[in-house]
Amino acid sequence: MKWLKVRMSLLCLSLLVTSCNKHPQVIKDKCPLKVLTSAIAHRQVAKVICRNGLPLLIISAPHLPTSGAALLVKTGNNADPEEFPGMAHFTEHSVFLGNKKYPSVNGFSNFLSSHNGTYNAFTSSATTTYIFSVERSAFKQAIDQFVHLFIHPLFRQEDLDREKHAVHQEFSSHPLSDGRRVHRIQQLISPEGHPMHRFGCGNASTLAPVTQEAMISWFKKHYSPENMCAIVYTPEPISKAIKSLSKLFSQIPVSKQYQKQEDFLPSEDTSSLCHLYINKAVQSTSCLEVYWHLYHPLSKISQGCYAALAQMLKHEGEYSLASKLKEEQLITKIDVDIGKSSFNTKDFFICYELTQKGEQNYAQVLQYTFQYLQKIQKQGIPSYCVQELSTMNTLEYSYASKSELFDLLTKQVMELADEDLATYPYHTLVYPQHTPEEESSLLQVLADPKQARYVISAKDPSTWEGLQEHYDDIFDMTYYVKSLKEEVAQCKDLALESTMEFPKPNAFIPKDIETPPLTTSDKTRFPFTPTLKHKDEKLTVYYCEDHYFASPKISSQLRIRTPQISRKDPQSLVNAELYCLALNEKLLELYYPATLAGLSFASYLGGEGIDIKISGYTATAPKLLNSILGSLPAFSISESKFVIYKQKLLESYEKSLRACPLRAGLDELFSQTIENVYSHREKLSLLQKLTFEQFQVFSSQLLNQVHVEAMLLGNLSDKQQEDFITKIQEFTSHISAYSAQPFYYQLQKNTPASIEYTYPLTTNGMLLWLQNPQTPSIQSLVATEILFDWLHHITFEELRTQQQLGYMVGARYRELASQPFGFFYIRSNAYSPEALISKTQEFISNVAKCPEKFEMSSKYFNSMKEAYISRLREPEYSLETANSILFSLAFEFPSEQLSIPNEKIAAAKALSYEEFLSYSQIFLAEELGKRIPVYIQGAPAT
């Protein structure tokens, strides 16, 4: 009896200890970095290990317009079972198909759609990531639904079988993409046992055998909290959020079946080395990828070493590798990427877009590449390269401004997966020092051409000599291979190229940054109120004081209006686009270091002028603007450069016609419904005929007469505003004035009843354009926009999820010539355009007859209305996007329309459910205007 009492006491003590161990643990924040931007500096952070072991980062941000969360599972398609290729990706889809607490297939998406919410998920080789954001008032319900996706998903067999078709529709677009085709070749040629050696997407064939039991088994094997991490942005006070969120996330059950993945070991399979694998390009652009598979310990070297090396390789300043390859007319673009294929393997990629000469002389591209790598190997990575990266990462973190939470969550949760919760994000931003021995061991591999793999996407490889043909039945594609032994031998131990140098220390890194104070503003109105600061015959400038972002950055947009560019003359538009392409290349060469120091710049055709956008730190952006404007009058290009840029623009036009059937269809639709808008087909024809002499005449006369329209958003003193105006005046001082009329789009008077569009690749699609051509009112604009927010959600749920008509399915709102429009879209490999149009029209008819059957109600409408108003009062877009919107309101209407956002807020507040319902039914029943169906017919499958 005494023994029993002792045993019971020990048992109680054991239970007590176990219970204590299961309390969530708030850990010390060891990140010394602080956010200094006043608009978001007040947020509070807590780092918690939930009682089930899940690391949880909580950010209390009650003043952000939206809240949200991201959860990452540290398992991706490299863990797919051999018998079910694509299982990780299929699981990502299937998690959303209902769970024990919320069994509805579309319950989570329904809730988000009515509260300005969005969600997404994606699967990589090593991870699976889930994200959502929603207006802050709906966060408590949304986060409960989100977490329950992972607590007890139902995986009903009928839902799984239906979702297999959705995955297959997604897969069906992959063989039409050169990027996907190249990646498929990389999967096929990767060493046996490497994590890339898998077909990760899945399709109807590979997923057909998957049962509910198999799905549950795989889920339990990988979806356990110790294999996850999560980030939450909540409107709750931090003390309350710690309790509620740790309790909620702790409900994700620890799985007894969880198995930690074993490390991937180096493979002895070297069969794909010293070979060139060739994809026959679907698009018009040739590309070359040189890449290396890296195992432990190389994969564990500090990310700073990789990042500095990548920056050196893709640097586009003078005497860089990129400038050398462009000077030799071999490439038009370079990119470098470091991918994580598992938690102990990485892949290092150098990717080139090739000119026609570059495709023919790819061996020369390889020689320059390895000359530069061997130069780095011998001389080492300059220490300032890593230091500058860490400095800029720190500045961008400290002076971050409000931005779209969804994108921020996506970025941060992927970073968190690679860093300890206690220090995050310090080591992600401030790179730990790597040793000389680590750098040497990495470069010993990268500088050796025998250890790289090579894949090229070529326009017509059938004319090449010495090819072996291969076939992949999953992509139903032929690809080729040829020996590269001779070329690889020539790349070994090359003499150092004296004309290629390392990047110099970056003079654009800002110093003496001043953070503007946060000032109170009217939260019931649109937060931006530009004022006219200057107007004369050559210059019109609006300035908007930034009370919303409170960032030490500015955004400027200038439109150089000139009589040489007219919407009535399509040749002038093509000339302008070619001019901007060439100008961007020159600006990159001159000012590339600025892009590494928090500055951005670009020129492009805008309306009837050349747009120049410059954004970045207030301390450095005005100097960059002055330099760029000063370089414009003397800008010209040689005939050899003209040939290259013309070919690049031709490829861009051709790509626009082939990359996506829906975008190509919209391009054709706009050209037939909007005045003086031309399709890429029309522009392609004009560009093909353009001669160098004609372009010279255009560019030499471009700046003979100008009027500059400008919008500036930021926090500038009166003197800084005056300096900004003075800089533009200096640019125009020796140029004659141009009396430019306001530019704005107008609708064509006669539009087609329907459009038939032939798409060159093997996929179909349809667009159904709805319009209200009556005299527009603010009320009709608001009602139509809210209507299409709702239609997008129910269209996806009905035509994609239930009817499985295609993978890309939805509805979108557009505002053109101050009139409300909307369109439905479907991309499909399973149905003809006629069938897609017919089923969509039937669906619209059903919605118009009885909106309530599609979840519309007074409550649902009021939630959507409040979300709409919230988007205007507290927008999530960036400083640059805000400035572009303000520029459009000031300059792209018959007269400035800066009051429109506030008028929309007032109209939305006044809009009743009955008025909305009546308008929506009339709009959908074609009583306000006609529909224009666009039948997109793909090429027949071979």
BELRA-V48762 format. One record per run of one state. SS is the DSSP state (H for helix, E for strand, - for the rest). FROM is the first residue (numbers start at 1). LEN is the number of residues. If there is no record, write none. Layout:
# BELRA-V48762
ss from len
SS FROM LEN
SS FROM LEN
This chain:
# BELRA-V48762
ss from len
- 1 1
H 2 20
- 22 3
E 25 3
- 28 16
E 44 6
- 50 5
E 55 6
- 61 5
E 66 8
- 74 3
H 77 3
- 80 7
H 87 8
- 95 4
E 99 1
- 100 7
H 107 7
- 114 4
E 118 6
- 124 4
E 128 8
H 136 13
- 149 4
E 153 1
- 154 3
H 157 16
- 173 1
H 174 3
- 177 1
H 178 12
- 190 14
H 204 4
- 208 4
H 212 11
- 223 2
H 225 3
E 228 7
- 235 3
H 238 12
- 250 25
E 275 6
- 281 5
E 286 10
- 296 2
H 298 3
- 301 2
H 303 12
- 315 6
H 321 7
- 328 3
E 331 12
- 343 2
E 345 10
- 355 1
H 356 5
- 361 1
H 362 18
- 380 3
H 383 16
- 399 6
H 405 12
- 417 9
H 426 4
- 430 6
H 436 11
- 447 2
H 449 3
- 452 1
E 453 6
- 459 2
H 461 3
- 464 4
E 468 5
- 473 4
E 477 7
- 484 1
H 485 6
- 491 40
E 531 5
- 536 3
E 539 7
- 546 7
E 553 9
- 562 8
H 570 26
- 596 4
E 600 7
- 607 2
E 609 9
- 618 3
H 621 12
- 633 6
H 639 20
- 659 2
H 661 13
E 674 1
- 675 5
H 680 10
- 690 2
H 692 10
- 702 3
E 705 10
- 715 3
H 718 15
- 733 3
E 736 2
- 738 9
E 747 1
- 748 6
E 754 5
- 759 5
E 764 8
- 772 6
H 778 25
- 803 5
E 808 9
- 817 2
E 819 10
- 829 4
H 833 17
- 850 1
H 851 4
- 855 3
H 858 16
- 874 5
H 879 13
- 892 8
H 900 11
- 911 2
H 913 12
- 925 6
E 931 7
- 938 5
